[in-house]
Structures are given as structure tokens and as C-alpha cells.
């Protein structure tokens, strides 16, 4: 988690390019972009693997949630 945050900070600070980070750590640009997005959205805890899994839902899980009405918006007064 800390290493991910350090990589994100190094890229943003211009200390290392995204392509250099990909080569050094064996990552894809999509992975690095997702790290940045999760860090921006959820802070340091968003970089935890278990947290990311909680934030993401598989397409099947999304379909089940929608079928169960979890996607419905209800306004009550």
C-alpha cells in the first residue's frame, strides 16, 4: 500500500515517468491509472487490495444488484 502511494507520488511529482514505473515494477499503464484514481477517490486506504475489491463489483454482481432493486432510487417524504 505504501509503495503504491510512493509510486503515485513519484509520478505526479515528476520524479519518474509512467512508462519508467511500468518497466521497473512490471505494471501496465491501466494499473497505474487505477491506483491514481483509487487514491484520489478513497485516499491511502483505496490502495489496499482488499479495499479495491470492495469498491469494484464484477459485472455479474452489478447485474444481480440491479435485479434485486439495489439500483433503484426511492424518495420518501
Buried (B, 14 or more C-beta within 10 A) or exposed (E): EEEBBEBBEBBEEEEBEBEEBBEEEEBEEEBBEBBBEBBEEBEBEBBBEEBBEEEEEEEEEEEEEEEEEEEEEEEEE
